């Protein structure tokens, strides 16, 4: 298990902290796995870490494949 710092644009802060259920990323870097702790970092102008959560199910595929999930 590894912890991940996830950079997020401030305009998505309300949705993420309000319980948004998923995040679509083109490339995550090292693969996030179910149960990994995620710490969201909100970029400029906020420049702050706010909260933390545990990764749920992780899907990897093309956009077309993920649309079927």
Phi and psi in degrees as a GROMACS rama.xvg file:
@    title "Ramachandran Plot"
@    xaxis  label "Phi"
@    yaxis  label "Psi"
@TYPE xy
-126.446  150.003  UNK-2
-91.9595  146.126  UNK-3
-125.471  136.802  UNK-4
-97.3263  116.418  UNK-5
-106.921  112.613  UNK-6
-77.308  128.277  UNK-7
-133.292  139.575  UNK-8
-70.1424  140.167  UNK-9
-55.4902  -29.2178  UNK-10
-64.6226  -16.7177  UNK-11
-98.5421  0.6338  UNK-12
-56.511  -48.322  UNK-13
-59.581  -43.1805  UNK-14
-65.9537  -43.9672  UNK-15
-65.2158  -50.0372  UNK-16
-72.4375  -19.7284  UNK-17
-86.3778  0.0473627  UNK-18
108.841  18.5452  UNK-19
-49.4616  136.508  UNK-20
-89.6944  -16.319  UNK-21
-152.113  161.863  UNK-22
-136.294  125.253  UNK-23
-98.9163  123.35  UNK-24
-125.723  142.221  UNK-25
-69.9206  -43.6715  UNK-26
-146.563  127.099  UNK-27
-97.0049  -17.6332  UNK-28
93.2462  -134.488  UNK-29
-59.6973  139.455  UNK-30
-65.8255  124.761  UNK-31
-74.1427  137.359  UNK-32
-119.214  157.271  UNK-33
-53.4703  131.199  UNK-34
94.9213  -11.2766  UNK-35
-69.286  137.266  UNK-36
-74.9308  136.581  UNK-37
-119.322  130.466  UNK-38
-116.444  112.251  UNK-39
-78.0915  131.422  UNK-40
-111.938  120.841  UNK-41
-93.4086  120.938  UNK-42
-72.4946  -174.33  UNK-43
-53.7174  138.13  UNK-44
-90.755  -3.71144  UNK-45
-69.447  -51.6534  UNK-46
51.7213  58.5778  UNK-47
-150.474  151.938  UNK-48
-93.1093  130.097  UNK-49
-134.997  107.555  UNK-50
79.9662  -170.551  UNK-51
-165.472  157.305  UNK-52
-151.678  170.165  UNK-53
-107.786  132.895  UNK-54
-63.4006  136.978  UNK-55
-93.1935  -137.907  UNK-56
-66.6577  137.644  UNK-57
-116.404  123.485  UNK-58
-110.635  136.882  UNK-59
-125.989  129.769  UNK-60
172.062  -176.414  UNK-61
-75.2829  165.705  UNK-62
-57.0273  -42.1236  UNK-63
-63.298  -42.4889  UNK-64
-65.4101  -39.9763  UNK-65
-71.8544  -27.2733  UNK-66
-62.6634  -23.1302  UNK-67
-84.7164  -10.9192  UNK-68
